[in-house]
């Protein structure tokens, strides 16, 4: 087994050969071997076909699988419990091959891009290369994209991290509000028209929390 001095000699050699620039870069290069993905944060209460279209667009745009990250607003609490949200998240992962995984983002973490990237890296080793978002969120996210790509960032990325607008906004298309209104009205047919098949079986569970 190599001792510590030998390891540092090898690092110096690599730096001299211009394979890497710093010790920090060496650590990142060695550890950043996880599967490349893109992320898409949202509320998903519940998932509807508009969400699925945006998630597929994100996967297509980046050329890697997508991971939806469910964000719970601190000022507007979800009507549905965490365990139900997680079950629905896992259900869409099974239905759509372009969705790699699903996470309910911890409420104790800041809802900023660097922390989301770090969270999925620390949890399962994923390496996020970009993020999809709706047209209404692009300007708000741009400063965070600039930060994560800068030398000041406390969360380093293996390549320039990109932001792409991927939402699909159709006139009279599905929305979270419309889906919840259909549930409250007891209109299961309308609910099923607006949601993916994997969510249909949660109708009664969702209704229980909206009655």
N, C-alpha and C positions, 0 to 999 in steps of 0.2 A: 504493500500500500504506500502511496506517495505521501511524504510529509508536507507540512504547510509551506515550507520554503520552496520545495520543488514546484508546488502548484503556482505560487506567485512568479517563479521564474518562467513557467510556461505561459502565464498570462502576459508577462512582459514581452516574451517572444512574439506572441500573437499581435500585440499592439505594434511592435516594431515592423511586423509583416503587413500591417494595415488591414488585418482581418477584422479587428474590432478597434474601437477608439478608446474606451474606458473600461475600468473594472466593472462599473455599473452595467454597461452594455453587455459585458460578458455574462453577468448573472441573468440579465433579461433574455439573452439569446439562448442560454442553456435551459431556462425554465419555461420559455414560451413555446412549448411544443404541443399545446392543446389544439383541439379541432377548431378551425376557423368558422365563425358564425357572424351574423349580424343581429342586432337587437331592435325591438320595437316596443317602447313603453306605452302603456295605455290603461284605461280603467276597465274595459271589458266586462260590463255589468248588465247582461252577460255578453258573451261573444256572439256577434251576428255576422251575416254574410259580407257586410262592408269591411269588417275587421279582417276576415279571411282573405278577401281580395287584396287588401293593403299588405297583409303579411306575405302573400304570394308575390306581390310586386317587389317587396323588399328582398326576398330571396332571389328573385330573377335579376334584379338590378345589381346586387353584390356578387351573385354567382356562388352563394353559400347558403346553408340552411338558416332559418330565422328562429329567434327565440323571443316570444312575447313576454314582457315583464309587466306584471300587473301592479299598478301604482294605486295605493289607497290614499285619497285626499284626507289630510288631517282636519280640514274644515268642513268637509261634506262626506261623512262616513258612509261606506257601502251599506246598502240595505241587506246584503247577503253575508252570511258568516264565512270566515276564512276557509273552513273545511269544505264548504260547498264550492267556493271559488276555485280551490285547488283541484277538486274532483273534475270540474268542467275544464280546467286547464289541461289536465292529464288526458281528458277525453279527446280534445282536439288534436293533441300530439299524436294519438293513435290513428286518427282519421286522415290526417294530411301529412304526406311524406316530406314536404318541404319545411315542416315545423319540427325543429330538433328537440326542443324541450320547453318547459314553461316554469316561470318562477313568480311566486307572490312575494314582492319586494318587502323586506323587513321594514317595519315602521320606524325603527330606531336609526335607520341610515338616511343620510341626506339624499334627496331625489335629484341627484346631479349625474351627468353622464360618466365622469371618471369613477364614481363610486359604483355605478351599475356594472361597468367594465370589470372593476376589481372584484365585485361580488360574484359574478358568474365564473371568473377565473379562480378565485379562492374556493368556491363551492364545488365545482366540477371540472376545473381546468380548461374551460372554454376560452378561446381567444377572439374577442370581438374586433372586427375590422371596420365596422361602420354601423350606422343606425338609420332606420327609416322612421319617418314621422309624417304627420298631416301638414297640409299647407299652412294651417293657422299656427304652427309651432316652429317653423323654420327659423324665423328671426330671433325667437327667444332662445333657441338652442345654439345659434351660431357662435356666441362668445364662449360657450363651453367647449365647442369643437376646436376653436382657436387655442383654448387653454390646454386641452389634453394633448394637442400636437406640439406644444411648446416645451422648452427646456425647463420651465417652471413647474410643469405638471408633476404631481406626486404619484400619479399612476401612468406608467410608461406603456406605450403601445409598440407593436412590432413593425408597423407600417403606418403611413398617414391615415388617421381615422377620418372617415367621410360621413357626411350627413346627406340623405336624399329624401325628397318629398315623394311619397309613394301612395298617398291615400287615393281612394276612388270615391268621388262625391257625385252621386247620380240624383237627378230630380226625383223626389218621392222614393228614394232609396231607403234602406234600413238604417235605424239609429238606435242607440241604447234607450232613448226616451220612448220611441215608438214600440220597441219590444216590450218594455215594462208596462206601457199602457195597454198593450194587447193582453198581457198576463192579467193585469188588474181587471180588465173587461171580461175575462174568461174566454177570450177568442184564441183558442188553441191553434186553429187553422192559420190565422194571421201570424202567430208566433212561429209556427213551423216554416212558413214561407220566408221569414226573415232570418232564420238561424240555421247553422249547419246541422246535419243529421245527428251528429254526436251530442248535440245540446238538447235535442227533442225530448229525450228521456228525463230531463231535469225539470220539465214544465211544472209538475206538481210541487216539487221542492221549492222552486222559485216563487210559485204562487203563494205558498205558505208564508213567505216573508213579506209579501206585498199586500196581503189582504188586510 
